[in-house]
Amino acid sequence: MRDVCWRCRRPRPVCYCALLPSLPTRTRVVLLQHPRERRVGIGTARMTHLSLPNSELHEGVVFEEDPRIAALAADPTTAVLYPGGDARPADGAPVRSLIVVDGTWWQARKMLALNPRLAAVRRIGVTPRAPGNYRIRREPRPECLATVEAVASALGALEDEPARFDAMLRAFEFMVDRQIEHQARSDAPRRRRAQAAPPLSRLRPYLDDPAKVVLVDGGANAGWPAAAGADGADGADGTDEPRSELVHLVACRASGERFEALLRPRRPLGPSVAHQLEVPEARLRDGEDAGAALARFRAFVGHGGVLGTWGAFTVDLLAQEGLGRRPSLDLRDLCARHLRRRPGGIANGARALQAGEPAPRGAGRCGRTVGWLEVVLARLLDLAREEAIAERGAA
């Protein structure tokens, strides 16, 4: 049997207890952990609990009959930390108790659906000060955070001391680094690929004409359940999945051409959407007609254009809006193939590639992301060119 630390429940060689702070807080943090998440060795709910003396950790899926959770849900100073479209910024009304649902995005949605008391509690969200560092676990979106990162950001905003809670991340960074080292040292047999294609070979068609790649990022009015009817989405698909609609779109080409559109929301605007997209709410509400904006974007991309994105979110969002599945290049995937590891957020990926510093190509978070995409693509094209030259020399 492996020697396991009784406190953090990690094998002794990767025990992180020595790096855990003990941070007193005014806010009571109550972690509700999905049972499957407890069995995940790289989960961070226990790490969060051990760092905060004023915290509780409960395991389960349904808490409707739990008197402690019922009392918290009835208290107007309680809030749920949740990244849905109806979450408000964490620096709003006072919060004495913060409930944190720990699980995958799917598990968290399911837990709220099964706990009406919990679902009725006001929700708060956070805007990360830096991209998430969960490089050993796939997140659905770049802005998604590990539980310990989300709680540190929320407490920093609630207690107006963001730097103090950075100490919670030392153990997290240690755990991530050790896991990556372990994966790199693993002697498990690996399948060999005969004549595997070079990592950046997909970029070769664009070496002479990078302007064919349209770098794009979209922002969504997200989180309204489809079953919400007139108060949210239209519910036509009969599911309870959160629906998203495109409200901000920024794009550019290597030739310098730029595109930006703010699309007038067709559903109620989520309370934290403007905050998360870093665009004034009035500008979103006064945006142009969605059909007209999308027609302009089709014309900007043209027939031969290829979409360059960071992950699949924007491509999926555009397809949902009726643009179909256009040819695309996932620069996050290409970056990971070259680095042979997950790059994390786009800024981390760009720095790992030693790309240049970006200039924003539009308003808010989308404009900043497209600026990063521009320097990442330029750097990847340089690397692809070097790769092709080296391959020709070896032939």
C-alpha positions as CSV (number, residue, x, y, z in Angstrom):
1,M,0.0,0.0,0.0
2,R,1.1,3.6,-0.7
3,D,2.0,5.7,2.2
4,V,-0.7,8.4,2.2
5,C,-0.9,11.7,4.2
6,W,-4.0,11.4,6.4
7,R,-4.6,15.2,6.2
8,C,-4.4,16.0,2.5
9,R,-5.0,12.4,1.4
10,R,-2.2,12.6,-1.1
11,P,0.8,10.1,-1.4
12,R,3.6,11.3,0.9
13,P,6.0,12.2,-1.9
14,V,3.4,14.7,-3.2
15,C,1.9,15.9,0.1
16,Y,1.3,19.6,-0.1
17,C,0.4,20.2,3.6
18,A,3.7,22.2,4.3
19,L,2.5,24.8,1.8
20,L,-1.0,25.3,3.2
21,P,-1.7,28.6,4.8
22,S,-4.2,29.2,7.6
23,L,-6.2,32.2,6.6
24,P,-8.9,33.6,8.9
25,T,-11.9,35.1,7.1
26,R,-15.1,37.0,7.9
27,T,-16.8,34.9,5.3
28,R,-17.8,31.4,6.2
29,V,-17.0,29.1,3.2
30,V,-19.2,26.1,2.8
31,L,-18.0,23.5,0.2
32,L,-20.5,21.1,-1.2
33,Q,-18.5,18.4,-2.9
34,H,-20.0,15.9,-5.4
35,P,-19.0,12.4,-4.3
36,R,-17.2,11.6,-7.5
37,E,-15.0,14.7,-7.0
38,R,-13.8,13.3,-3.7
39,R,-12.2,10.4,-5.5
40,V,-10.3,12.7,-7.9
41,G,-6.7,12.9,-6.5
42,I,-6.1,16.3,-8.2
43,G,-9.3,18.0,-6.8
44,T,-8.9,21.1,-4.8
45,A,-11.9,21.3,-2.4
46,R,-10.0,19.7,0.5
47,M,-7.1,21.9,-0.2
48,T,-9.4,24.9,0.1
49,H,-11.0,23.6,3.3
50,L,-7.6,23.0,4.9
51,S,-6.5,26.6,4.1
52,L,-9.6,28.2,5.7
53,P,-10.3,27.6,9.4
54,N,-13.7,29.3,8.9
55,S,-14.9,26.7,6.4
56,E,-17.0,23.5,6.1
57,L,-16.7,20.6,3.7
58,H,-19.9,18.5,3.0
59,E,-20.1,15.6,0.5
60,G,-23.3,14.7,-1.3
61,V,-25.6,15.4,-4.2
62,V,-29.0,16.2,-2.6
63,F,-29.0,18.6,0.4
64,E,-32.7,19.4,0.6
65,E,-33.2,17.7,3.9
66,D,-29.9,18.9,5.4
67,P,-30.8,21.3,8.3
68,R,-27.5,23.1,8.0
69,I,-27.8,23.8,4.3
70,A,-31.5,24.7,4.7
71,A,-30.6,27.3,7.4
72,L,-27.9,28.8,5.2
73,A,-30.2,28.9,2.2
74,A,-32.8,30.8,4.2
75,D,-30.2,33.5,5.3
76,P,-30.2,36.5,3.0
77,T,-26.5,37.0,3.6
78,T,-25.7,33.7,2.0
79,A,-24.6,33.5,-1.6
80,V,-23.6,30.7,-4.0
81,L,-20.4,30.9,-6.0
82,Y,-21.4,29.8,-9.4
83,P,-20.3,30.8,-13.0
84,G,-23.7,31.0,-14.5
85,G,-25.1,34.0,-16.5
86,D,-27.2,35.1,-13.6
87,A,-24.3,35.5,-11.2
88,R,-23.5,38.9,-9.9
89,P,-20.0,40.3,-9.1
90,A,-18.6,39.2,-5.8
91,D,-18.1,42.8,-4.7
92,G,-21.9,43.5,-4.3
93,A,-24.1,43.1,-1.3
94,P,-22.6,41.7,1.9
95,V,-22.0,38.0,2.1
96,R,-21.5,36.2,5.4
97,S,-21.6,32.6,4.1
98,L,-20.4,31.5,0.7
99,I,-21.6,28.2,-0.6
100,V,-19.3,26.6,-3.2
101,V,-20.4,23.7,-5.3
102,D,-17.4,21.5,-6.1
103,G,-17.6,19.3,-9.1
104,T,-17.4,19.4,-12.9
105,W,-19.5,21.9,-14.7
106,W,-22.1,19.2,-15.5
107,Q,-22.1,17.9,-11.9
108,A,-22.6,21.4,-10.5
109,R,-25.6,22.1,-12.8
110,K,-27.1,18.8,-11.8
111,M,-26.6,19.5,-8.1
112,L,-28.4,22.8,-8.4
113,A,-31.2,21.2,-10.3
114,L,-31.7,18.7,-7.5
115,N,-31.6,21.2,-4.7
116,P,-34.3,23.9,-5.2
117,R,-33.4,25.6,-2.0
118,L,-29.8,26.0,-3.1
119,A,-30.9,27.1,-6.6
120,A,-32.9,29.9,-5.2
121,V,-30.0,31.5,-3.3
122,R,-28.5,34.5,-4.9
123,R,-25.4,33.7,-7.0
124,I,-22.1,35.6,-7.3
125,G,-19.3,35.1,-9.8
126,V,-15.7,36.3,-10.1
127,T,-13.7,37.6,-13.0
128,P,-10.2,36.0,-12.7
129,R,-7.3,38.4,-12.3
130,A,-5.2,35.8,-14.2
131,P,-6.0,32.8,-16.4
132,G,-6.6,29.5,-14.6
133,N,-3.6,27.3,-13.9
134,Y,-5.4,23.9,-13.9
135,R,-3.0,22.5,-16.6
136,I,-3.6,18.9,-15.6
137,R,-7.4,19.0,-16.1
138,R,-9.5,20.0,-19.1
139,E,-11.8,23.0,-18.5
140,P,-14.8,23.8,-20.7
141,R,-13.8,27.4,-21.1
142,P,-10.5,29.4,-20.7
143,E,-12.0,31.5,-17.9
144,C,-13.0,28.5,-15.8
145,L,-11.0,28.0,-12.6
146,A,-10.2,25.3,-10.1
147,T,-12.2,25.4,-6.9
148,V,-9.3,26.8,-4.9
149,E,-8.6,29.5,-7.5
150,A,-12.3,30.5,-7.6
151,V,-12.6,30.7,-3.8
152,A,-9.4,32.7,-3.5
153,S,-10.7,35.2,-6.1
154,A,-14.1,35.4,-4.5
155,L,-12.7,36.0,-1.0
156,G,-10.3,38.6,-2.3
157,A,-13.2,40.5,-3.7
158,L,-15.5,40.0,-0.7
159,E,-13.0,40.9,1.9
160,D,-11.2,43.5,-0.3
161,E,-7.8,41.8,0.1
162,P,-7.1,40.0,-3.2
163,A,-3.3,39.6,-2.5
164,R,-3.8,37.9,0.9
165,F,-5.6,35.0,-0.6
166,D,-3.0,34.3,-3.2
167,A,-1.3,32.3,-0.5
168,M,-4.0,29.6,-1.0
169,L,-2.5,28.9,-4.5
170,R,1.0,27.8,-3.4
171,A,-0.1,24.3,-2.6
172,F,-2.2,24.2,-5.8
173,E,0.7,25.2,-8.0
174,F,2.9,22.6,-6.3
175,M,0.3,19.9,-6.9
176,V,0.0,20.8,-10.6
177,D,3.8,21.0,-11.1
178,R,4.4,17.6,-9.4
179,Q,1.6,15.9,-11.5
180,I,3.1,17.2,-14.7
181,E,6.6,16.0,-13.7
182,H,5.1,12.6,-12.8
183,Q,3.4,12.4,-16.2
184,A,6.7,13.3,-17.9
185,R,8.6,10.6,-16.0
186,S,6.0,7.9,-16.5
187,D,7.6,4.7,-17.9
188,A,4.2,3.4,-19.1
189,P,4.5,2.1,-22.6
190,R,3.4,4.5,-25.2
191,R,2.1,3.8,-28.6
192,R,4.4,4.7,-31.4
193,R,3.1,6.5,-34.4
194,A,4.7,5.7,-37.7
195,Q,5.9,8.9,-39.4
196,A,3.9,11.1,-37.2
197,A,3.1,14.5,-38.7
198,P,5.1,17.4,-37.3
199,P,3.1,19.3,-34.6
200,L,2.6,22.4,-36.6
201,S,2.0,20.9,-40.0
202,R,-1.6,22.2,-40.1
203,L,-0.2,25.7,-40.4
204,R,1.8,25.1,-43.6
205,P,-1.0,26.1,-46.0
206,Y,-1.0,29.5,-44.4
207,L,2.7,30.3,-44.3
208,D,2.6,32.4,-47.5
209,D,-0.8,33.9,-46.9
210,P,-1.6,34.2,-43.1
211,A,-4.4,36.6,-43.9
212,K,-6.6,33.6,-44.8
213,V,-6.9,33.0,-41.0
214,V,-9.5,35.1,-39.4
215,L,-8.7,35.4,-35.7
216,V,-11.9,35.6,-33.7
217,D,-13.3,35.5,-30.2
218,G,-16.9,35.7,-29.1
219,G,-18.6,36.7,-25.9
220,A,-21.9,35.2,-24.8
221,N,-25.0,36.1,-22.8
222,A,-25.0,32.7,-21.1
223,G,-26.6,30.7,-18.3
224,W,-30.3,31.0,-18.9
225,P,-31.9,27.5,-18.8
226,A,-33.7,26.6,-22.0
227,A,-36.8,25.6,-20.0
228,A,-37.1,29.1,-18.6
229,G,-39.6,30.1,-21.3
230,A,-40.2,33.8,-21.5
231,D,-37.9,34.6,-18.6
232,G,-34.9,33.0,-20.2
233,A,-34.4,31.0,-23.4
234,D,-37.2,29.8,-25.6
235,G,-37.1,26.2,-24.4
236,A,-37.8,24.8,-27.9
237,D,-35.3,22.0,-27.5
238,G,-36.9,20.7,-24.3
239,T,-33.6,20.5,-22.4
240,D,-32.5,22.1,-19.2
241,E,-29.0,22.9,-20.5
242,P,-27.9,26.5,-20.2
243,R,-28.3,28.4,-23.5
244,S,-25.9,31.0,-24.8
245,E,-26.3,33.7,-27.4
246,L,-23.6,35.7,-29.1
247,V,-23.5,39.4,-27.9
248,H,-19.9,40.4,-28.7
249,L,-17.7,39.4,-31.6
250,V,-14.2,40.6,-32.4
251,A,-12.0,39.5,-35.3
252,C,-8.9,40.5,-37.3
253,R,-6.6,39.3,-40.0
254,A,-2.8,39.4,-40.4
255,S,-3.4,42.1,-43.1
256,G,-4.7,44.4,-40.4
257,E,-8.4,44.3,-41.3
258,R,-10.6,44.3,-38.2
259,F,-14.2,43.5,-37.3
260,E,-16.2,44.1,-34.2
261,A,-19.9,43.8,-33.5
262,L,-22.0,44.2,-30.3
263,L,-25.2,42.2,-30.9
264,R,-28.4,43.4,-29.1
265,P,-29.4,40.6,-26.7
266,R,-32.5,38.6,-27.7
267,R,-33.0,37.2,-24.2
268,P,-32.8,38.9,-20.8
269,L,-29.2,40.0,-20.3
270,G,-27.5,38.1,-17.5
271,P,-26.7,40.4,-14.5
272,S,-22.9,39.7,-14.7
273,V,-22.5,39.4,-18.5
274,A,-21.3,43.0,-19.0
275,H,-18.9,42.7,-16.1
276,Q,-17.5,39.4,-17.4
277,L,-17.1,40.7,-21.0
278,E,-15.8,44.1,-19.7
279,V,-18.2,46.0,-21.9
280,P,-20.7,48.6,-20.6
281,E,-24.2,47.1,-20.3
282,A,-25.7,50.1,-22.2
283,R,-23.5,49.3,-25.2
284,L,-24.7,45.7,-25.2
285,R,-28.3,46.7,-24.9
286,D,-27.9,49.2,-27.8
287,G,-26.1,46.7,-30.0
288,E,-27.0,46.1,-33.6
289,D,-29.5,43.5,-34.9
290,A,-28.0,40.0,-34.6
291,G,-28.9,39.1,-38.2
292,A,-27.2,42.2,-39.6
293,A,-24.1,41.7,-37.5
294,L,-23.7,38.1,-38.5
295,A,-24.2,39.0,-42.2
296,R,-21.3,41.5,-41.8
297,F,-19.2,38.8,-40.2
298,R,-19.9,36.3,-43.1
299,A,-18.8,39.0,-45.6
300,F,-15.6,39.7,-43.5
301,V,-14.6,36.0,-43.4
302,G,-15.4,35.4,-47.0
303,H,-15.5,32.1,-48.8
304,G,-11.9,31.0,-48.2
305,G,-11.5,32.2,-44.6
306,V,-10.5,29.9,-41.8
307,L,-11.4,30.7,-38.2
308,G,-8.5,30.9,-35.8
309,T,-9.6,30.5,-32.1
310,W,-8.4,29.6,-28.7
311,G,-10.5,26.4,-28.0
312,A,-13.8,25.5,-29.4
313,F,-16.2,27.8,-27.6
314,T,-16.4,30.6,-30.2
315,V,-16.7,28.1,-33.1
316,D,-19.6,26.3,-31.3
317,L,-21.2,29.7,-30.5
318,L,-21.1,30.8,-34.1
319,A,-22.5,27.4,-35.3
320,Q,-25.3,27.8,-32.8
321,E,-26.0,31.2,-34.3
322,G,-26.5,29.6,-37.8
323,L,-23.1,30.2,-39.4
324,G,-22.4,26.5,-39.8
325,R,-19.2,24.6,-39.1
326,R,-16.6,26.7,-40.9
327,P,-13.0,25.4,-41.3
328,S,-11.1,26.3,-38.2
329,L,-7.7,26.2,-36.5
330,D,-7.6,25.7,-32.7
331,L,-4.5,27.6,-31.7
332,R,-4.7,26.2,-28.2
333,D,-4.4,22.7,-29.6
334,L,-1.5,23.6,-31.9
335,C,0.2,25.4,-29.0
336,A,-0.3,22.3,-26.8
337,R,1.1,20.0,-29.5
338,H,4.2,22.2,-29.9
339,L,4.8,22.6,-26.1
340,R,3.8,18.9,-25.4
341,R,1.7,20.0,-22.5
342,R,-1.5,22.0,-22.0
343,P,-0.8,25.7,-22.2
344,G,-3.4,26.9,-19.8
345,G,-4.9,30.3,-20.6
346,I,-4.0,32.2,-23.8
347,A,-1.6,34.6,-22.0
348,N,0.3,31.7,-20.4
349,G,0.4,29.9,-23.8
350,A,1.8,33.0,-25.6
351,R,4.5,33.5,-23.0
352,A,5.4,29.8,-23.1
353,L,5.9,30.2,-26.9
354,Q,7.9,33.4,-26.3
355,A,5.5,35.3,-28.4
356,G,5.4,39.1,-28.4
357,E,3.1,41.3,-26.3
358,P,-0.3,42.0,-27.8
359,A,-2.3,45.1,-28.6
360,P,-6.1,44.9,-28.1
361,R,-8.0,44.5,-31.3
362,G,-11.4,45.5,-29.9
363,A,-13.3,46.3,-26.7
364,G,-13.2,44.3,-23.5
365,R,-12.1,40.7,-23.0
366,C,-12.8,39.6,-26.6
367,G,-10.7,42.4,-28.0
368,R,-7.8,41.5,-25.6
369,T,-8.1,37.8,-26.5
370,V,-7.9,38.5,-30.3
371,G,-4.8,40.6,-29.6
372,W,-3.3,37.5,-27.9
373,L,-4.4,35.3,-30.8
374,E,-2.6,37.6,-33.2
375,V,0.8,37.2,-31.5
376,V,0.3,33.5,-30.9
377,L,-0.5,32.8,-34.6
378,A,2.6,34.9,-35.7
379,R,4.8,32.9,-33.4
380,L,3.3,29.5,-34.4
381,L,3.8,30.4,-38.1
382,D,7.5,31.2,-37.4
383,L,7.9,27.9,-35.7
384,A,6.0,26.0,-38.5
385,R,8.4,27.6,-41.0
386,E,11.4,26.5,-39.0
387,E,9.9,23.1,-38.7
388,A,9.4,22.8,-42.5
389,I,13.0,24.0,-43.2
390,A,14.5,21.5,-40.7
391,E,12.4,18.7,-42.3
392,R,13.6,19.6,-45.8
393,G,17.2,19.7,-44.6
394,A,16.9,16.2,-43.1
395,A,15.4,14.7,-46.2
